[in-house]
């Protein structure tokens, strides 16, 4: 079985998901996981899917043909990891504060320094309900070696104070 990840971007319109899913289904493939959204008038997404090895090349050709319909699709085959994963602990990070440039860069730099991986990240800028201005909100699923739990928690709490944001980190 060939597992692959595809990314897609194009002008947002009705039928984009149908156009993307049809070749996968027609080839006997399975749409397994996805994150899709309308961003700045564009439809953008990432999909994990699988198909029988002998049908992979034909599926890649069918998905690539979507370019003529205005969808830019990139396909990356994903082979199973050869290295056994090390023990990790999961965390949920939630952040809310006044929006300003650099929040994602600063948080991700702390995570990188503590060998923490981001499994999922969802961010949004929205109007502040009472105070005016905008709020930045982030929700991330993180994984880290258990030995890093306390140091990453302390570093993120210090950063939250510096950025003047509310940040919670809960273990799984």
Contact map, one row per residue, 1 for C-alpha under 8 A:
1110000000000000000000000000000000000000000000000111100000000000000000000000000000000000000000000000000000000000000000000000000000000000000000000000000000000000000000000000
1111000000000000000000000000000000000000000000000111100100000000000000000000111000000000000000000000000000000000000000000000000000000000000000000000000000000000000000000000
1111100000000000000000000000000000000000000000011110000000000000000000000000111000000000000000000000000000000000000000000000000000000000000000000000000000000000000000000000
0111110000000000000000000000000000000000000000011100000000000000000000000011110000000000000000000000000000000000000000000000000000000000000000000000000000000000000000000000
0011111000000000000000000000000000000000000001111000000000000000000000000011110000000000000000000000000000000000000000000000000000000000000000000000000000000000000000000000
0001111100000000000000000000000000000000000001110000000000000000000000001111000000000000000000000000000000000000000000000000000000000000000000000000000000000000000000000000
0000111110000000000000000000000000000000000111100000000000000000000000001110000000000000000000000000000000000000000000000000000000000000000000000000000000000000000000000000
0000011111000000000000000000000000000000001111000000000000000000000000111100000000000000000000000000000000000000000000000000000000000000000000000000000000000000000000000000
0000001111100000000000000000000000000000011110000000000000000000000000111000000000000000000000000000000000000000000000000000000000000000000000000000000000000000000000000000
0000000111110000000000000000000000000000011100000000000000000000000001110000000000000000000000000000000000000000000000000000000000000000000000000000000000000000000000000000
0000000011111000000000000000000000000000111000000000000000000000000001100000000000000000000000000000000000000000000000000000000000000000000000000000000000000000000000000000
0000000001111101000000000000000000000100111000000000000000000000000000000000000000000000000000000000000000000000000000000000000000000000000000000000000000000000000000000000
0000000000111111000000000000000000000000001000000000000000000000000000000000000000000000000000000000000000000000000000000000000000000000000000000000000000000000000000000000
0000000000011111000000000000000000000000000000000000000000000000000000000000000000000000000000000000000000000000000000000000000000000000000000000000000000000000000000000000
0000000000001111111000000000000000000000000000000000000000000000000000000000000000000000000000000000000000000000000000000000000000000000000000000000000000000000000000000000
0000000000011111111100000000000000000000001000000000000000000000000000000000000000000000000000000000000000000000000000000000000000000000000000000000000000000000000000000000
0000000000000011111110000000000000000000000000000000000000000000000000000000000000000000000000000000000000000000000000000000000000000000000000000000000000000000000000000000
0000000000000011111111000000000000000000000000000000000000000000000000000000000000000000000000000000000000000000000000000000000000000000000000000000000000000000000000000000
0000000000000011111111100000000000000000000000000000000000000000010000000000000000000000000000000000000000000000000000000000000000000000000000000000000000000000000000000000
0000000000000001111111110000000000000000000000000000000000000010010000000000000000000000000000000000000000000000000000000000000000000000000000000000000000000000000000000000
0000000000000000111111111000001000000000000000000000000000000000000000000000000000000000000000000000000000000000000000000000000000000000000000000000000000000000000000000000
0000000000000000011111111100000000000000000000000000000000000000000000000000000000000000000000000000000000000000000000000000000000000000000000000000000000000000000000000000
0000000000000000001111111110000000000000000000000000000000100110000000000000000000000000000000000000000000000000000000000000000000000000000000000000000000000000000000000000
0000000000000000000111111111111000000000000000001010000000100000000000000000000000000000000000000000000000000000000000000000000000000000000000000000000000000000000000000000
0000000000000000000011111111111000000000000000000000000000000000000000000000000000000000000000000000000000000000000000000000000000000000000000000000000000000000000000000000
0000000000000000000001111111100000000000000000000000000000000000000000000000000000000000000000000000000000000000000000000000000000000000000000000000000000000000000000000000
0000000000000000000000111111100000000000000000000010001001100000000000000000000000000000000000000000000000000000000000000000000000000000000000000000000000000000000000000000
0000000000000000000000011111110000000000000000000011000000000000000000000000000000000000000000000000000000000000000000000000000000000000000000000000000000000000000000000000
0000000000000000000000011111111000000000000000001111000000000000000000000000000000000000000000000000000000000000000000000000000000000000000000000000000000000000000000000000
0000000000000000000000011001111100000000000000001110000000000000000000000000000000000000000000000000000000000000000000000000000000000000000000000000000000000000000000000000
0000000000000000000010011000111111000000000000111100000000000000000000000000000000000000000000000000000000000000000000000000000000000000000000000000000000000000000000000000
0000000000000000000000000000011111000000000000111100000000000000000000000000000000000000000000000000000000000000000000000000000000000000000000000000000000000000000000000000
0000000000000000000000000000001111100000000000111000000000000000000000000000000000000000000000000000000000000000000000000000000000000000000000000000000000000000000000000000
0000000000000000000000000000001111110000000011110000000000000000000000000000000000000000000000000000000000000000000000000000000000000000000000000000000000000000000000000000
0000000000000000000000000000000011111000000011100000000000000000000000000000000000000000000000000000000000000000000000000000000000000000000000000000000000000000000000000000
0000000000000000000000000000000001111100001111000000000000000000000000000000000000000000000000000000000000000000000000000000000000000000000000000000000000000000000000000000
0000000000000000000000000000000000111110001110000000000000000000000000000000000000000000000000000000000000000000000000000000000000000000000000000000000000000000000000000000
0000000000010000000000000000000000011111111100000000000000000000000000000000000000000000000000000000000000000000000000000000000000000000000000000000000000000000000000000000
0000000000000000000000000000000000001111111100000000000000000000000000000000000000000000000000000000000000000000000000000000000000000000000000000000000000000000000000000000
0000000000000000000000000000000000000111110000000000000000000000000000000000000000000000000000000000000000000000000000000000000000000000000000000000000000000000000000000000
0000000000110000000000000000000000000111111000000000000000000000000000000000000000000000000000000000000000000000000000000000000000000000000000000000000000000000000000000000
0000000011110000000000000000000000000111111100000000000000000000000000000000000000000000000000000000000000000000000000000000000000000000000000000000000000000000000000000000
0000000111111001000000000000000000011110111110000000000000000000000000000000000000000000000000000000000000000000000000000000000000000000000000000000000000000000000000000000
0000001111000000000000000000000000011110011111000000000000000000000000000000000000000000000000000000000000000000000000000000000000000000000000000000000000000000000000000000
0000001110000000000000000000000001111000001111100000000000000000000000000000000000000000000000000000000000000000000000000000000000000000000000000000000000000000000000000000
0000111100000000000000000000000001110000000111110000000000000000000000000000000000000000000000000000000000000000000000000000000000000000000000000000000000000000000000000000
0000111000000000000000000000001111100000000011111000000000000000000000000000000000000000000000000000000000000000000000000000000000000000000000000000000000000000000000000000
0011110000000000000000000000001111000000000001111100000000000000000000000000000000000000000000000000000000000000000000000000000000000000000000000000000000000000000000000000
0011100000000000000000010000111110000000000000111110000000000000000000000000000000000000000000000000000000000000000000000000000000000000000000000000000000000000000000000000
1111000000000000000000000000111100000000000000011111000000000000000000000000000000000000000000000000000000000000000000000000000000000000000000000000000000000000000000000000
1110000000000000000000010011110000000000000000001111101100000000000000000000000000000000000000000000000000000000000000000000000000000000000000000000000000000000000000000000
1100000000000000000000000001100000000000000000000111111100000000000000000000000000000000000000000000000000000000000000000000000000000000000000000000000000000000000000000000
1100000000000000000000000000000000000000000000000011111100000000000000000000000000000000000000000000000000000000000000000000000000000000000000000000000000000000000000000000
0000000000000000000000000000000000000000000000000001111110000000000000000000000000000000000000000000000000000000000000000000000000000000000000000000000000000000000000000000
0000000000000000000000000010000000000000000000000011111111100000000000000000000000000000000000000000000000000000000000000000000000000000000000000000000000000000000000000000
0100000000000000000000000000000000000000000000000011111111110000000000000000000000000000000000000000000000000000000000000000000000000000000000000000000000000000000000000000
0000000000000000000000000000000000000000000000000000011111111000000000000000000000000000000000000000000000000000000000000000000000000000000000000000000000000000000000000000
0000000000000000000000000010000000000000000000000000001111111100000000000000000000000000000000000000000000000000000000000000000000000000000000000000000000000000000000000000
0000000000000000000000110010000000000000000000000000001111111110000000000000000000000000000000000000000000000000000000000000000000000000000000000000000000000000000000000000
0000000000000000000000000000000000000000000000000000000111111111000000000010000000000000000000000000000000000000000000000000000000000000000000000000000000000000000000000000
0000000000000000000000000000000000000000000000000000000011111111100000000000000000000000000000000000000000000000000000000000000000000000000000000000000000000000000000000000
0000000000000000000000100000000000000000000000000000000001111111110000000000000000000000000000000000000000000000000000000000000000000000000000000000000000000000000000000000
0000000000000000000100100000000000000000000000000000000000111111110000001000000000000000000000000000000000000000000000000000000000000000000000000000000000000000000000000000
0000000000000000000000000000000000000000000000000000000000011111111000011100000000000000000000000000000000000000000000000000000000000000000000000000000000000000000000000000
0000000000000000000000000000000000000000000000000000000000001111111110000000000000000000000000000000000000000000000000000000000000000000000000000000000000000000000000000000
0000000000000000001100000000000000000000000000000000000000000111111111111000000000000000000000000000000000000000000000000000000000000000000000000000000000000000000000000000
0000000000000000000000000000000000000000000000000000000000000001111111111000000000000000000000000000000000000000000000000000000000000000000000000000000000000000000000000000
0000000000000000000000000000000000000000000000000000000000000000111111100000000000000000000000000000000000000000000000000000000000000000000000000000000000000000000000000000
0000000000000000000000000000000000000000000000000000000000000000111111100000000000000000000000000000000000000000000000000000000000000000000000000000000000000000000000000000
0000000001100000000000000000000000000000000000000000000000000000011111110000000000000000000000000000000000000000000000000000000000000000000000000000000000000000000000000000
0000000111100000000000000000000000000000000000000000000000000000011111111000000000000000000000000000000000000000000000000000000000000000000000000000000000000000000000000000
0000000111000000000000000000000000000000000000000000000000000001011001111100000000000000000000000000000000000000000000000000000000000000000000000000000000000000000000000000
0000011110000000000000000000000000000000000000000000000000000011011000111110000000000000000000000000000000000000000000000000000000000000000000000000000000000000000000000000
0000011100000000000000000000000000000000000000000000000000000001000000011111000000000000000000000000000000000000000000000000000000000000000000000000000000000000000000000000
0001111000000000000000000000000000000000000000000000000000010000000000001111100000000000000000000000000000000000000000000000000000000000000000000000000000000000000000000000
0001110000000000000000000000000000000000000000000000000000000000000000000111110000000000000000000000000000000000000000000000000000000000000000000000000000000000000000000000
0111100000000000000000000000000000000000000000000000000000000000000000000011111000000000000000000000000000000000000000000000000000000000000000000000000000000000000000000000
0111100000000000000000000000000000000000000000000000000000000000000000000001111100000000000000000000000000000000000000000000000000000000000000000000000000000000000000000000
0110000000000000000000000000000000000000000000000000000000000000000000000000111110000000000000000000000000000000000000000000000000000000000000000000000000000000000000000000
0000000000000000000000000000000000000000000000000000000000000000000000000000011111000000000000000000000000000000000000000000000000000000000000000000000000000000000000000000
0000000000000000000000000000000000000000000000000000000000000000000000000000001111110000000000000000000000000000000000000000000000000000000000000000000000000000000000000000
0000000000000000000000000000000000000000000000000000000000000000000000000000000111110000000000000000000000000000000000000000000000000000000000000000000000000000000000000000
0000000000000000000000000000000000000000000000000000000000000000000000000000000011111000000000000000000000000000000000000000000000000000000000000000000000000000000000000000
0000000000000000000000000000000000000000000000000000000000000000000000000000000011111100000000000000000000000000000000000000000000000000000000000000000000000000000000000000
0000000000000000000000000000000000000000000000000000000000000000000000000000000000111110000000000000000000000000000000000000000000000000000000000000000000000000000000000000
0000000000000000000000000000000000000000000000000000000000000000000000000000000000011111000000000000000000000000000000000000000000000000000000001000000000000000000000000000
0000000000000000000000000000000000000000000000000000000000000000000000000000000000001111100000000000000000000000000000000000000000000000000000001100000000000000000000000000
0000000000000000000000000000000000000000000000000000000000000000000000000000000000000111110000000000000000000000000000000000000000000000000000111100000000000000000000000000
0000000000000000000000000000000000000000000000000000000000000000000000000000000000000011111000000000000000000000000000000000000000000000000000111100100000000000000000000011
0000000000000000000000000000000000000000000000000000000000000000000000000000000000000001111100000000000000000000000000000000000000000000000011110000000000000000000000000011
0000000000000000000000000000000000000000000000000000000000000000000000000000000000000000111110000000000000000000000000000000000000000000000011100000000000000000000000001111
0000000000000000000000000000000000000000000000000000000000000000000000000000000000000000011111000000000000000000000000000000000000000000001111000000000000000000000000011111
0000000000000000000000000000000000000000000000000000000000000000000000000000000000000000001111100000000000000000000000000000000000000000011111000000000000000000000000111100
0000000000000000000000000000000000000000000000000000000000000000000000000000000000000000000111110000000000000000000000000000000000000000111100000000000000000000000000111000
0000000000000000000000000000000000000000000000000000000000000000000000000000000000000000000011111000000000000000000000000000000000000001111000000000000000000000000011110000
0000000000000000000000000000000000000000000000000000000000000000000000000000000000000000000001111100000000000000000000000000000000000011110000000000000000000000000011100000
0000000000000000000000000000000000000000000000000000000000000000000000000000000000000000000000111110000000000000000000000000000000000011100000000000000000000000000111000000
0000000000000000000000000000000000000000000000000000000000000000000000000000000000000000000000011111000000000000000000000000000000001111000000000000000000000000000110000000
0000000000000000000000000000000000000000000000000000000000000000000000000000000000000000000000001111101000000000000000000000100000000111000000000000000000000000000000000000
0000000000000000000000000000000000000000000000000000000000000000000000000000000000000000000000000111111000000000000000000000000000000001000000000000000000000000000000000000
0000000000000000000000000000000000000000000000000000000000000000000000000000000000000000000000000011111000000000000000000000000000000000000000000000000000000000000000000000
0000000000000000000000000000000000000000000000000000000000000000000000000000000000000000000000000001111111000000000000000000000000000000000000000000000000000000000000000000
0000000000000000000000000000000000000000000000000000000000000000000000000000000000000000000000000011111111100000000000000000000000000000000000000000000000000000001000000000
0000000000000000000000000000000000000000000000000000000000000000000000000000000000000000000000000000011111110000000000000000000000000000000000000000000000000000000000000000
0000000000000000000000000000000000000000000000000000000000000000000000000000000000000000000000000000011111111000000000000000000000000000000000000000000000000000000000000000
0000000000000000000000000000000000000000000000000000000000000000000000000000000000000000000000000000011111111100000000000000000000000000000000000000000000000000000000000000
0000000000000000000000000000000000000000000000000000000000000000000000000000000000000000000000000000001111111110000000000000000000000000000000000000000000010010000000000000
0000000000000000000000000000000000000000000000000000000000000000000000000000000000000000000000000000000111111111000000000000000000000000000000000000000000000000000000000000
0000000000000000000000000000000000000000000000000000000000000000000000000000000000000000000000000000000011111111100000000000000000000000000000000000000000000000000000000000
0000000000000000000000000000000000000000000000000000000000000000000000000000000000000000000000000000000001111111110000000000000000000000000000000000000100110000000000000000
0000000000000000000000000000000000000000000000000000000000000000000000000000000000000000000000000000000000111111111110000000000000000000000000000000000100000000000000000000
0000000000000000000000000000000000000000000000000000000000000000000000000000000000000000000000000000000000011111111110000000000000000000000000000000000000000000000000000000
0000000000000000000000000000000000000000000000000000000000000000000000000000000000000000000000000000000000001111111100000000000000000000000000000000000000000000000000000000
0000000000000000000000000000000000000000000000000000000000000000000000000000000000000000000000000000000000000111111100000000000000000000000000000001001100000000000000000000
0000000000000000000000000000000000000000000000000000000000000000000000000000000000000000000000000000000000000011111110000000000000000000000000011001000000000000000000000000
0000000000000000000000000000000000000000000000000000000000000000000000000000000000000000000000000000000000000011111111000000000000000000000001111000000000000000000000000000
0000000000000000000000000000000000000000000000000000000000000000000000000000000000000000000000000000000000000011001111100000000000000000000001110000000000000000000000000000
0000000000000000000000000000000000000000000000000000000000000000000000000000000000000000000000000000000000000000000111111000000000000000000111100000000000000000000000000000
0000000000000000000000000000000000000000000000000000000000000000000000000000000000000000000000000000000000000000000011111000000000000000000111100000000000000000000000000000
0000000000000000000000000000000000000000000000000000000000000000000000000000000000000000000000000000000000000000000001111100000000000000000111000000000000000000000000000000
0000000000000000000000000000000000000000000000000000000000000000000000000000000000000000000000000000000000000000000001111110000000000000011110000000000000000000000000000000
0000000000000000000000000000000000000000000000000000000000000000000000000000000000000000000000000000000000000000000000011111000000000000011100000000000000000000000000000000
0000000000000000000000000000000000000000000000000000000000000000000000000000000000000000000000000000000000000000000000001111100000000001111000000000000000000000000000000000
0000000000000000000000000000000000000000000000000000000000000000000000000000000000000000000000000000000000000000000000000111110000000001110000000000000000000000000000000000
0000000000000000000000000000000000000000000000000000000000000000000000000000000000000000000000000010000000000000000000000011111000000111100000000000000000000000000000000000
0000000000000000000000000000000000000000000000000000000000000000000000000000000000000000000000000000000000000000000000000001111100000111100000000000000000000000000000000000
0000000000000000000000000000000000000000000000000000000000000000000000000000000000000000000000000000000000000000000000000000111110011110000000000000000000000000000000000000
0000000000000000000000000000000000000000000000000000000000000000000000000000000000000000000000000000000000000000000000000000011111111110000000000000000000000000000000000000
0000000000000000000000000000000000000000000000000000000000000000000000000000000000000000000000000000000000000000000000000000001111110000000000000000000000000000000000000000
0000000000000000000000000000000000000000000000000000000000000000000000000000000000000000000000000000000000000000000000000000000111110000000000000000000000000000000000000000
0000000000000000000000000000000000000000000000000000000000000000000000000000000000000000000000000000000000000000000000000000000111111000000000000000000000000000000000000000
0000000000000000000000000000000000000000000000000000000000000000000000000000000000000000000000000000000000000000000000000000001111111100000000000000000000000000000000000000
0000000000000000000000000000000000000000000000000000000000000000000000000000000000000000000000000100000000000000000000000000001100111110000000000000000000000000000000000000
0000000000000000000000000000000000000000000000000000000000000000000000000000000000000000000000000110000000000000000000000000111100011111000000000000000000000000000000000000
0000000000000000000000000000000000000000000000000000000000000000000000000000000000000000000000011110000000000000000000000000111100001111100000000000000000000000000000000000
0000000000000000000000000000000000000000000000000000000000000000000000000000000000000000000000111111000000000000000000000011110000000111110000000000000000000000000000000000
0000000000000000000000000000000000000000000000000000000000000000000000000000000000000000000001111000000000000000000000000011110000000011111000000000000000000000000000000000
0000000000000000000000000000000000000000000000000000000000000000000000000000000000000000000011110000000000000000000000001111000000000001111100000000000000000000000000000000
0000000000000000000000000000000000000000000000000000000000000000000000000000000000000000000111100000000000000000000000001110000000000000111110000000000000000000000000000000
0000000000000000000000000000000000000000000000000000000000000000000000000000000000000000000111000000000000000000000001111100000000000000011111000000000000000000000000000000
0000000000000000000000000000000000000000000000000000000000000000000000000000000000000000011110000000000000000000000001111000000000000000001111100000000000000000000000000000
0000000000000000000000000000000000000000000000000000000000000000000000000000000000000000011110000000000000000000000111110000000000000000000111110000000000000000000000000000
0000000000000000000000000000000000000000000000000000000000000000000000000000000000000001111000000000000000000000000111100000000000000000000011111000000000000000000000000000
0000000000000000000000000000000000000000000000000000000000000000000000000000000000000001110000000000000000000000001110000000000000000000000001111101100000000000000000000000
0000000000000000000000000000000000000000000000000000000000000000000000000000000000000111100000000000000000000000001100000000000000000000000000111111100000000000000000000000
0000000000000000000000000000000000000000000000000000000000000000000000000000000000000011100000000000000000000000000000000000000000000000000000011111100000000000000000000000
0000000000000000000000000000000000000000000000000000000000000000000000000000000000000000000000000000000000000000000000000000000000000000000000001111110000000000000000000000
0000000000000000000000000000000000000000000000000000000000000000000000000000000000000000000000000000000000000000011000000000000000000000000000011111111100000000000000000000
0000000000000000000000000000000000000000000000000000000000000000000000000000000000000000100000000000000000000000000000000000000000000000000000011111111110000000000000000000
0000000000000000000000000000000000000000000000000000000000000000000000000000000000000000000000000000000000000000000000000000000000000000000000000011111111000000000000000000
0000000000000000000000000000000000000000000000000000000000000000000000000000000000000000000000000000000000000000010000000000000000000000000000000001111111100000000000000000
0000000000000000000000000000000000000000000000000000000000000000000000000000000000000000000000000000000000000110010000000000000000000000000000000001111111110000000000000000
0000000000000000000000000000000000000000000000000000000000000000000000000000000000000000000000000000000000000000000000000000000000000000000000000000111111111000000000001000
0000000000000000000000000000000000000000000000000000000000000000000000000000000000000000000000000000000000000000000000000000000000000000000000000000011111111100000000000000
0000000000000000000000000000000000000000000000000000000000000000000000000000000000000000000000000000000000000100000000000000000000000000000000000000001111111110000000000000
0000000000000000000000000000000000000000000000000000000000000000000000000000000000000000000000000000000000100100000000000000000000000000000000000000000111111111000000100000
0000000000000000000000000000000000000000000000000000000000000000000000000000000000000000000000000000000000000000000000000000000000000000000000000000000011111111100000100000
0000000000000000000000000000000000000000000000000000000000000000000000000000000000000000000000000000000000000000000000000000000000000000000000000000000001111111110000000000
0000000000000000000000000000000000000000000000000000000000000000000000000000000000000000000000000000000000100000000000000000000000000000000000000000000000111111111000000000
0000000000000000000000000000000000000000000000000000000000000000000000000000000000000000000000000000000000000000000000000000000000000000000000000000000000011111111111100000
0000000000000000000000000000000000000000000000000000000000000000000000000000000000000000000000000000000000000000000000000000000000000000000000000000000000001111111110000000
0000000000000000000000000000000000000000000000000000000000000000000000000000000000000000000000000000000000000000000000000000000000000000000000000000000000000111111100000000
0000000000000000000000000000000000000000000000000000000000000000000000000000000000000000000000000000001000000000000000000000000000000000000000000000000000000011111110000000
0000000000000000000000000000000000000000000000000000000000000000000000000000000000000000000000001100000000000000000000000000000000000000000000000000000000000001111111000000
0000000000000000000000000000000000000000000000000000000000000000000000000000000000000000000000111100000000000000000000000000000000000000000000000000000000000001101111100000
0000000000000000000000000000000000000000000000000000000000000000000000000000000000000000000000111000000000000000000000000000000000000000000000000000000000000001000111110000
0000000000000000000000000000000000000000000000000000000000000000000000000000000000000000000011110000000000000000000000000000000000000000000000000000000000011001000011111000
0000000000000000000000000000000000000000000000000000000000000000000000000000000000000000000111100000000000000000000000000000000000000000000000000000000000000000000001111100
0000000000000000000000000000000000000000000000000000000000000000000000000000000000000000001111000000000000000000000000000000000000000000000000000000000010000000000000111110
0000000000000000000000000000000000000000000000000000000000000000000000000000000000000000001110000000000000000000000000000000000000000000000000000000000000000000000000011111
0000000000000000000000000000000000000000000000000000000000000000000000000000000000000000111100000000000000000000000000000000000000000000000000000000000000000000000000001111
0000000000000000000000000000000000000000000000000000000000000000000000000000000000000000111100000000000000000000000000000000000000000000000000000000000000000000000000000111
